[in-house]
Amino acid sequence: MKEKHNGVICMFQDKVSKLHLRHRSILDSLSKNAESAININRAITKTVTACGCISVNASKQQLPADISLGDYQNIAATHLEGSLCENCREEIEEEIGSHLFYLTALCHLLNFELEDVLQKEYERLNALGLFRLS
């Protein structure tokens, strides 16, 4: 690995590498990463089904035929109504944090610097712009 910087991303990866004691097997880490992604989805689902602070009102996107890719973001619906209450916001934030932990643990096991991965993805986004389409 190359020399580490003092940025929050590097500090986070250093901390994860020190605390990632269980699930050291790549297979365990892969399954924990997938489980943490599922937990995010479940926490968001519970905001709708258990709390009700947000709701989903989804239908086919009604977009003009002559819309440009740049305008799509301003016109396309998110299908979300309402806003997260403080409890749901905290729960989802915690689940996202856990997911970041396991994603960072995978980076560490595979000898990637998370900061480098983010930088390269940022450069791809800049280079491809709207053609990245995700």
LINVEN-V205700 format. One record per residue. SS is DSSP state (~ for helix, > for strand, _ for the rest). PSI is psi in whole degrees, 0 to 359 (NA if undefined). BURIAL is + if it has 9 or more other ideal C-beta (glycine too) atoms within 8 Angstrom, else -. Layout:
ss=[SS | SS]
psi=[PSI | PSI]
burial=[BURIAL | BURIAL]
//
This chain:
ss=[_ | _ | _ | _ | _ | _ | _ | ~ | ~ | ~ | ~ | ~ | ~ | ~ | ~ | ~ | ~ | ~ | ~ | _ | _ | _ | _ | _ | _ | ~ | ~ | ~ | ~ | ~ | ~ | ~ | ~ | ~ | ~ | ~ | ~ | ~ | ~ | ~ | ~ | ~ | ~ | ~ | ~ | ~ | ~ | ~ | ~ | ~ | ~ | _ | _ | > | > | > | _ | _ | _ | _ | _ | _ | _ | _ | _ | _ | _ | _ | ~ | ~ | ~ | ~ | ~ | ~ | ~ | _ | _ | _ | _ | > | > | > | _ | _ | _ | ~ | ~ | ~ | ~ | ~ | ~ | ~ | ~ | ~ | ~ | ~ | ~ | ~ | ~ | ~ | ~ | ~ | ~ | ~ | ~ | ~ | ~ | ~ | ~ | _ | _ | _ | _ | ~ | ~ | ~ | ~ | ~ | ~ | ~ | ~ | ~ | ~ | ~ | ~ | ~ | ~ | ~ | ~ | ~ | ~ | ~ | _ | _]
psi=[150 | 174 | 138 | 149 | 178 | 8 | 161 | 326 | 315 | 320 | 321 | 313 | 321 | 316 | 317 | 317 | 330 | 329 | 350 | 77 | 320 | 163 | 40 | 337 | 141 | 325 | 318 | 318 | 322 | 315 | 324 | 323 | 315 | 318 | 320 | 327 | 319 | 321 | 326 | 312 | 319 | 318 | 319 | 318 | 318 | 333 | 330 | 310 | 330 | 314 | 309 | 9 | 334 | 159 | 163 | 124 | 88 | 142 | 175 | 138 | 127 | 98 | 140 | 148 | 331 | 21 | 140 | 159 | 324 | 328 | 343 | 316 | 326 | 342 | 324 | 138 | 147 | 344 | 7 | 140 | 142 | 189 | 154 | 135 | 168 | 320 | 314 | 321 | 314 | 317 | 313 | 318 | 320 | 318 | 321 | 319 | 318 | 319 | 319 | 322 | 308 | 325 | 318 | 323 | 320 | 317 | 315 | 313 | 326 | 6 | 40 | 147 | 120 | 321 | 319 | 319 | 314 | 319 | 316 | 321 | 321 | 317 | 322 | 318 | 318 | 318 | 318 | 336 | 228 | 344 | 351 | 325 | 97 | NA]
burial=[- | - | - | + | - | - | - | - | + | + | + | + | + | + | - | + | + | - | - | + | - | - | + | - | - | - | - | + | + | + | + | + | + | - | - | + | + | - | + | + | - | + | + | + | - | + | + | + | - | - | + | + | + | + | - | - | - | - | - | - | - | - | - | - | - | - | + | - | - | - | - | + | - | - | - | - | - | - | - | - | - | - | - | + | + | - | - | + | + | - | + | + | - | - | + | + | - | + | + | + | + | + | + | + | + | + | + | + | + | - | - | - | + | + | + | - | + | + | - | - | - | - | - | + | + | - | - | - | - | - | - | - | - | -]
//
